[in-house]
Amino acid sequence: MKASNLPQTGATTIVEHEMQQVQRANATGRPPVVFIHGLWFLPSSWDRWAKLFEDAGYTALTPGWPDDPETVEEANAKPEVFAKKTIGEVADHFEQIVRGLNRKPAIIGHSFGGLIAQILAGRGLAAVTVAVDPAPFRGVLPLPISSLEPESCRSANLRSVPIRLRQRCQRRRSQRALREVRRASIRQDALPSRISEPQPLDRGEGREEP
């Protein structure tokens, strides 16, 4: 990682394997893609997406949130490590990682990670941003389900959806995200260098379920 991009105070939340991912991305010279997971997930949740993008010619980085445990077993044993993190602190952690890259990455985030991805885009750190089912930022009010339900569905006979369809949808989402990154990379010169940063619902709160 470029030392000049780390905080001068030395107060960094980046761990060794995240530094190694940044160094690898810089060494390969391929377009980097940073994946940001949501609440109650770990970086390993991106493994299939990372492989898809690697096979397509990108370098995938899957950093964790500050103090993320290495495994699911560790997370179950010590769930308290997820607490007492503000949204701003998590965004700052990913900003340190992104600033270590030699080129602006595509940033893909899911759920609360989608909100973090938008915050980083607002700071001018992303070449391309994809937010998958992002958590809402301040000013976006929840709608009751009744207002989202089409009139034709209210009297229809509904059926359960097999889990295998959900698995297919996940694959479609990853492929759609890859297409969006490719398209946006082509028209990158037309993208604004900076957009207004979305504000989270409450910067003072810890990590909560969106």
Phi and psi in degrees as GROMACS dihedral restraints (atoms count N, CA, C in turn):
[ dihedral_restraints ]
;  ai    aj    ak    al  type     phi  dphi    fc
    3     4     5     6     1   -71.5    20    10
    4     5     6     7     1   117.1    20    10
    6     7     8     9     1   -62.1    20    10
    7     8     9    10     1   -32.0    20    10
    9    10    11    12     1   -64.6    20    10
   10    11    12    13     1   -19.5    20    10
   12    13    14    15     1   -91.2    20    10
   13    14    15    16     1    -8.0    20    10
   15    16    17    18     1   -82.4    20    10
   16    17    18    19     1   154.6    20    10
   18    19    20    21     1   -56.5    20    10
   19    20    21    22     1   136.5    20    10
   21    22    23    24     1   -65.5    20    10
   22    23    24    25     1   -23.1    20    10
   24    25    26    27     1   -77.4    20    10
   25    26    27    28     1   -11.4    20    10
   27    28    29    30     1    80.4    20    10
   28    29    30    31     1     1.5    20    10
   30    31    32    33     1   -83.8    20    10
   31    32    33    34     1    78.0    20    10
   33    34    35    36     1  -110.3    20    10
   34    35    36    37     1   146.9    20    10
   36    37    38    39     1   -99.8    20    10
   37    38    39    40     1     2.4    20    10
   39    40    41    42     1   -75.3    20    10
   40    41    42    43     1   134.6    20    10
   42    43    44    45     1  -102.1    20    10
   43    44    45    46     1   172.1    20    10
   45    46    47    48     1   -59.0    20    10
   46    47    48    49     1   -46.5    20    10
   48    49    50    51     1   -67.7    20    10
   49    50    51    52     1   -26.2    20    10
   51    52    53    54     1   -72.5    20    10
   52    53    54    55     1   -38.4    20    10
   54    55    56    57     1   -61.9    20    10
   55    56    57    58     1   -39.9    20    10
   57    58    59    60     1   -64.5    20    10
   58    59    60    61     1   -36.6    20    10
   60    61    62    63     1   -64.6    20    10
   61    62    63    64     1   -41.3    20    10
   63    64    65    66     1   -64.8    20    10
   64    65    66    67     1   -45.0    20    10
   66    67    68    69     1   -61.6    20    10
   67    68    69    70     1   -39.9    20    10
   69    70    71    72     1   -64.8    20    10
   70    71    72    73     1   -43.6    20    10
   72    73    74    75     1   -61.0    20    10
   73    74    75    76     1   -41.9    20    10
   75    76    77    78     1   -67.9    20    10
   76    77    78    79     1   -34.2    20    10
   78    79    80    81     1   -73.0    20    10
   79    80    81    82     1   -35.1    20    10
   81    82    83    84     1   -72.7    20    10
   82    83    84    85     1   -32.2    20    10
   84    85    86    87     1    78.1    20    10
   85    86    87    88     1     0.6    20    10
   87    88    89    90     1   -83.0    20    10
   88    89    90    91     1   158.5    20    10
   90    91    92    93     1   -60.0    20    10
   91    92    93    94     1   127.3    20    10
   93    94    95    96     1   -85.7    20    10
   94    95    96    97     1   146.6    20    10
   96    97    98    99     1  -128.7    20    10
   97    98    99   100     1   121.6    20    10
   99   100   101   102     1  -102.3    20    10
  100   101   102   103     1   124.0    20    10
  102   103   104   105     1  -102.5    20    10
  103   104   105   106     1   132.5    20    10
  105   106   107   108     1  -120.7    20    10
  106   107   108   109     1   117.1    20    10
  108   109   110   111     1   -82.7    20    10
  109   110   111   112     1   166.3    20    10
  111   112   113   114     1   -93.3    20    10
  112   113   114   115     1  -169.7    20    10
  114   115   116   117     1   -63.6    20    10
  115   116   117   118     1   144.5    20    10
  117   118   119   120     1    65.2    20    10
  118   119   120   121     1    18.3    20    10
  120   121   122   123     1  -117.3    20    10
  121   122   123   124     1   169.7    20    10
  123   124   125   126     1  -125.4    20    10
  124   125   126   127     1   163.9    20    10
  126   127   128   129     1   -55.7    20    10
  127   128   129   130     1   -27.9    20    10
  129   130   131   132     1   -63.9    20    10
  130   131   132   133     1   -16.2    20    10
  132   133   134   135     1   -65.8    20    10
  133   134   135   136     1   -16.5    20    10
  135   136   137   138     1   -94.8    20    10
  136   137   138   139     1     3.6    20    10
  138   139   140   141     1   -54.2    20    10
  139   140   141   142     1   -46.2    20    10
  141   142   143   144     1   -67.8    20    10
  142   143   144   145     1   -39.3    20    10
  144   145   146   147     1   -64.5    20    10
  145   146   147   148     1   -42.6    20    10
  147   148   149   150     1   -60.5    20    10
  148   149   150   151     1   -41.4    20    10
  150   151   152   153     1   -63.9    20    10
  151   152   153   154     1   -42.0    20    10
  153   154   155   156     1   -59.0    20    10
  154   155   156   157     1   -44.9    20    10
  156   157   158   159     1   -72.6    20    10
  157   158   159   160     1   -37.1    20    10
  159   160   161   162     1   -61.3    20    10
  160   161   162   163     1   -43.6    20    10
  162   163   164   165     1   -64.5    20    10
  163   164   165   166     1   -24.2    20    10
  165   166   167   168     1   -88.8    20    10
  166   167   168   169     1     1.5    20    10
  168   169   170   171     1   102.6    20    10
  169   170   171   172     1     9.9    20    10
  171   172   173   174     1  -102.7    20    10
  172   173   174   175     1   165.1    20    10
  174   175   176   177     1  -106.3    20    10
  175   176   177   178     1   119.3    20    10
  177   178   179   180     1   -93.3    20    10
  178   179   180   181     1   134.5    20    10
  180   181   182   183     1  -119.2    20    10
  181   182   183   184     1   131.4    20    10
  183   184   185   186     1  -126.1    20    10
  184   185   186   187     1    65.4    20    10
  186   187   188   189     1   -69.8    20    10
  187   188   189   190     1   160.2    20    10
  189   190   191   192     1  -101.2    20    10
  190   191   192   193     1   177.8    20    10
  192   193   194   195     1   -75.0    20    10
  193   194   195   196     1   163.5    20    10
  195   196   197   198     1   -56.7    20    10
  196   197   198   199     1   131.8    20    10
  198   199   200   201     1    69.6    20    10
  199   200   201   202     1    15.0    20    10
  201   202   203   204     1   -58.3    20    10
  202   203   204   205     1   134.0    20    10
  204   205   206   207     1   -69.9    20    10
  205   206   207   208     1   162.7    20    10
  207   208   209   210     1   -76.9    20    10
  208   209   210   211     1   -33.2    20    10
  210   211   212   213     1  -132.9    20    10
  211   212   213   214     1   164.3    20    10
  213   214   215   216     1   -63.3    20    10
  214   215   216   217     1   -37.3    20    10
  216   217   218   219     1   -61.9    20    10
  217   218   219   220     1   -42.2    20    10
  219   220   221   222     1   -65.1    20    10
  220   221   222   223     1   -38.3    20    10
  222   223   224   225     1   -64.2    20    10
  223   224   225   226     1   -40.3    20    10
  225   226   227   228     1   -68.7    20    10
  226   227   228   229     1   -33.3    20    10
  228   229   230   231     1   -75.0    20    10
  229   230   231   232     1   -33.4    20    10
  231   232   233   234     1  -133.5    20    10
  232   233   234   235     1    70.2    20    10
  234   235   236   237     1   -66.6    20    10
  235   236   237   238     1   -17.5    20    10
  237   238   239   240     1   -66.3    20    10
  238   239   240   241     1   -17.5    20    10
  240   241   242   243     1   -67.1    20    10
  241   242   243   244     1   -18.1    20    10
  243   244   245   246     1   -78.8    20    10
  244   245   246   247     1   -12.9    20    10
  246   247   248   249     1   -85.9    20    10
  247   248   249   250     1   167.1    20    10
  249   250   251   252     1    61.2    20    10
  250   251   252   253     1    40.2    20    10
  252   253   254   255     1  -120.4    20    10
  253   254   255   256     1   124.9    20    10
  255   256   257   258     1   -85.5    20    10
  256   257   258   259     1   161.0    20    10
  258   259   260   261     1   -61.5    20    10
  259   260   261   262     1   -40.1    20    10
  261   262   263   264     1   -62.0    20    10
  262   263   264   265     1   -39.4    20    10
  264   265   266   267     1   -65.5    20    10
  265   266   267   268     1   -41.4    20    10
  267   268   269   270     1   -65.5    20    10
  268   269   270   271     1   -43.1    20    10
  270   271   272   273     1   -62.4    20    10
  271   272   273   274     1   -40.0    20    10
  273   274   275   276     1   -63.7    20    10
  274   275   276   277     1   -36.5    20    10
  276   277   278   279     1   -60.9    20    10
  277   278   279   280     1   -47.3    20    10
  279   280   281   282     1   -70.4    20    10
  280   281   282   283     1   -30.4    20    10
  282   283   284   285     1   -62.8    20    10
  283   284   285   286     1   -40.6    20    10
  285   286   287   288     1   -58.2    20    10
  286   287   288   289     1   -42.2    20    10
  288   289   290   291     1   -65.7    20    10
  289   290   291   292     1   -47.5    20    10
  291   292   293   294     1   -63.7    20    10
  292   293   294   295     1   -38.8    20    10
  294   295   296   297     1   -68.9    20    10
  295   296   297   298     1   -15.7    20    10
  297   298   299   300     1   -78.9    20    10
  298   299   300   301     1   -10.5    20    10
  300   301   302   303     1   -82.2    20    10
  301   302   303   304     1   149.5    20    10
  303   304   305   306     1   -75.3    20    10
  304   305   306   307     1   -18.0    20    10
  306   307   308   309     1  -141.5    20    10
  307   308   309   310     1   155.2    20    10
  309   310   311   312     1   -64.9    20    10
  310   311   312   313     1   134.6    20    10
  312   313   314   315     1   -94.0    20    10
  313   314   315   316     1   166.1    20    10
  315   316   317   318     1   -79.3    20    10
  316   317   318   319     1   138.1    20    10
  318   319   320   321     1  -119.6    20    10
  319   320   321   322     1   124.8    20    10
  321   322   323   324     1  -121.0    20    10
  322   323   324   325     1   124.2    20    10
  324   325   326   327     1  -129.5    20    10
  325   326   327   328     1   148.2    20    10
  327   328   329   330     1  -118.4    20    10
  328   329   330   331     1   137.6    20    10
  330   331   332   333     1    58.3    20    10
  331   332   333   334     1  -123.2    20    10
  333   334   335   336     1   -64.3    20    10
  334   335   336   337     1   -28.5    20    10
  336   337   338   339     1   -64.1    20    10
  337   338   339   340     1   -29.2    20    10
  339   340   341   342     1   -65.2    20    10
  340   341   342   343     1   -37.7    20    10
  342   343   344   345     1   -66.0    20    10
  343   344   345   346     1   -43.0    20    10
  345   346   347   348     1   -61.6    20    10
  346   347   348   349     1   -40.1    20    10
  348   349   350   351     1   -60.4    20    10
  349   350   351   352     1   -39.8    20    10
  351   352   353   354     1   -68.6    20    10
  352   353   354   355     1   -36.7    20    10
  354   355   356   357     1   -62.4    20    10
  355   356   357   358     1   -44.4    20    10
  357   358   359   360     1   -65.3    20    10
  358   359   360   361     1   -37.3    20    10
  360   361   362   363     1   -62.6    20    10
  361   362   363   364     1   -39.9    20    10
  363   364   365   366     1   -64.2    20    10
  364   365   366   367     1   -24.3    20    10
  366   367   368   369     1   -87.1    20    10
  367   368   369   370     1     3.2    20    10
  369   370   371   372     1    76.9    20    10
  370   371   372   373     1    27.4    20    10
  372   373   374   375     1  -102.0    20    10
  373   374   375   376     1    -7.5    20    10
  375   376   377   378     1  -113.8    20    10
  376   377   378   379     1   138.8    20    10
  378   379   380   381     1   -78.6    20    10
  379   380   381   382     1   -36.7    20    10
  381   382   383   384     1  -143.2    20    10
  382   383   384   385     1   142.9    20    10
  384   385   386   387     1  -130.3    20    10
  385   386   387   388     1   130.7    20    10
  387   388   389   390     1  -125.8    20    10
  388   389   390   391     1   119.5    20    10
  390   391   392   393     1  -110.3    20    10
  391   392   393   394     1   114.1    20    10
  393   394   395   396     1   -96.3    20    10
  394   395   396   397     1   114.3    20    10
  396   397   398   399     1    46.3    20    10
  397   398   399   400     1    56.4    20    10
  399   400   401   402     1   -71.1    20    10
  400   401   402   403     1   151.9    20    10
  402   403   404   405     1   -65.4    20    10
  403   404   405   406     1   145.9    20    10
  405   406   407   408     1   -72.8    20    10
  406   407   408   409     1   148.2    20    10
  408   409   410   411     1   -96.7    20    10
  409   410   411   412     1   174.8    20    10
  411   412   413   414     1   -56.5    20    10
  412   413   414   415     1   134.1    20    10
  414   415   416   417     1   101.4    20    10
  415   416   417   418     1   -12.9    20    10
  417   418   419   420     1   -95.8    20    10
  418   419   420   421     1   112.4    20    10
  420   421   422   423     1   -93.4    20    10
  421   422   423   424     1   143.3    20    10
  423   424   425   426     1   -69.0    20    10
  424   425   426   427     1   146.1    20    10
  426   427   428   429     1  -105.6    20    10
  427   428   429   430     1   143.3    20    10
  429   430   431   432     1   -66.0    20    10
  430   431   432   433     1   148.2    20    10
  432   433   434   435     1   -56.9    20    10
  433   434   435   436     1   -34.5    20    10
  435   436   437   438     1   -61.6    20    10
  436   437   438   439     1   -29.3    20    10
  438   439   440   441     1   -79.4    20    10
  439   440   441   442     1   -16.5    20    10
  441   442   443   444     1   -96.1    20    10
  442   443   444   445     1   -12.8    20    10
  444   445   446   447     1   -85.7    20    10
  445   446   447   448     1   122.7    20    10
  447   448   449   450     1   -61.6    20    10
  448   449   450   451     1   147.7    20    10
  450   451   452   453     1   -59.2    20    10
  451   452   453   454     1   -35.7    20    10
  453   454   455   456     1   -69.0    20    10
  454   455   456   457     1   -18.1    20    10
  456   457   458   459     1   -89.3    20    10
  457   458   459   460     1   -14.1    20    10
  459   460   461   462     1   -69.7    20    10
  460   461   462   463     1   -28.5    20    10
  462   463   464   465     1  -108.1    20    10
  463   464   465   466     1     3.6    20    10
  465   466   467   468     1   -80.1    20    10
  466   467   468   469     1   156.0    20    10
  468   469   470   471     1   -83.5    20    10
  469   470   471   472     1   116.2    20    10
  471   472   473   474     1   -94.9    20    10
  472   473   474   475     1   145.9    20    10
  474   475   476   477     1  -122.0    20    10
  475   476   477   478     1   153.8    20    10
  477   478   479   480     1   -72.0    20    10
  478   479   480   481     1   152.9    20    10
  480   481   482   483     1  -104.7    20    10
  481   482   483   484     1   125.3    20    10
  483   484   485   486     1   -59.9    20    10
  484   485   486   487     1   149.8    20    10
  486   487   488   489     1   -62.0    20    10
  487   488   489   490     1   -31.9    20    10
  489   490   491   492     1   -61.6    20    10
  490   491   492   493     1   -26.9    20    10
  492   493   494   495     1   -68.3    20    10
  493   494   495   496     1   -35.3    20    10
  495   496   497   498     1   -63.9    20    10
  496   497   498   499     1   -38.3    20    10
  498   499   500   501     1   -64.3    20    10
  499   500   501   502     1   -39.5    20    10
  501   502   503   504     1   -64.6    20    10
  502   503   504   505     1   -39.5    20    10
  504   505   506   507     1   -63.0    20    10
  505   506   507   508     1   -38.6    20    10
  507   508   509   510     1   -60.9    20    10
  508   509   510   511     1   -41.5    20    10
  510   511   512   513     1   -65.6    20    10
  511   512   513   514     1   -41.6    20    10
  513   514   515   516     1   -62.0    20    10
  514   515   516   517     1   -39.7    20    10
  516   517   518   519     1   -61.6    20    10
  517   518   519   520     1   -45.3    20    10
  519   520   521   522     1   -64.0    20    10
  520   521   522   523     1   -40.9    20    10
  522   523   524   525     1   -67.8    20    10
  523   524   525   526     1   -37.2    20    10
  525   526   527   528     1   -65.7    20    10
  526   527   528   529     1   -39.9    20    10
  528   529   530   531     1   -62.9    20    10
  529   530   531   532     1   -40.2    20    10
  531   532   533   534     1   -61.6    20    10
  532   533   534   535     1   -42.6    20    10
  534   535   536   537     1   -63.5    20    10
  535   536   537   538     1   -40.1    20    10
  537   538   539   540     1   -64.4    20    10
  538   539   540   541     1   -40.9    20    10
  540   541   542   543     1   -63.6    20    10
  541   542   543   544     1   -42.2    20    10
  543   544   545   546     1   -63.5    20    10
  544   545   546   547     1   -45.7    20    10
  546   547   548   549     1   -63.5    20    10
  547   548   549   550     1   -44.4    20    10
  549   550   551   552     1   -67.2    20    10
  550   551   552   553     1   -32.4    20    10
  552   553   554   555     1   -64.8    20    10
  553   554   555   556     1   -35.5    20    10
  555   556   557   558     1   -67.3    20    10
  556   557   558   559     1   -39.7    20    10
  558   559   560   561     1  -102.5    20    10
  559   560   561   562     1    27.8    20    10
  561   562   563   564     1   -60.6    20    10
  562   563   564   565     1   -33.2    20    10
  564   565   566   567     1   -62.8    20    10
  565   566   567   568     1   -22.4    20    10
  567   568   569   570     1   -88.1    20    10
  568   569   570   571     1    -6.2    20    10
  570   571   572   573     1   -78.7    20    10
  571   572   573   574     1   144.9    20    10
  573   574   575   576     1   -68.0    20    10
  574   575   576   577     1   148.3    20    10
  576   577   578   579     1   -73.4    20    10
  577   578   579   580     1   -21.7    20    10
  579   580   581   582     1  -155.0    20    10
  580   581   582   583     1   139.9    20    10
  582   583   584   585     1  -123.4    20    10
  583   584   585   586     1   164.1    20    10
  585   586   587   588     1   -65.1    20    10
  586   587   588   589     1   139.7    20    10
  588   589   590   591     1   -78.0    20    10
  589   590   591   592     1   123.9    20    10
  591   592   593   594     1   -66.2    20    10
  592   593   594   595     1   141.4    20    10
  594   595   596   597     1   -96.3    20    10
  595   596   597   598     1   130.7    20    10
  597   598   599   600     1   -66.2    20    10
  598   599   600   601     1   166.2    20    10
  600   601   602   603     1   -58.9    20    10
  601   602   603   604     1   -39.6    20    10
  603   604   605   606     1  -158.2    20    10
  604   605   606   607     1   108.5    20    10
  606   607   608   609     1   -69.1    20    10
  607   608   609   610     1   -18.6    20    10
  609   610   611   612     1   -84.4    20    10
  610   611   612   613     1   -12.2    20    10
  612   613   614   615     1   -82.0    20    10
  613   614   615   616     1   158.3    20    10
  615   616   617   618     1   -80.5    20    10
  616   617   618   619     1  -166.8    20    10
  618   619   620   621     1   -76.5    20    10
  619   620   621   622     1   111.3    20    10
  621   622   623   624     1  -121.8    20    10
  622   623   624   625     1   159.2    20    10
  624   625   626   627     1   -65.5    20    10
  625   626   627   628     1   125.8    20    10
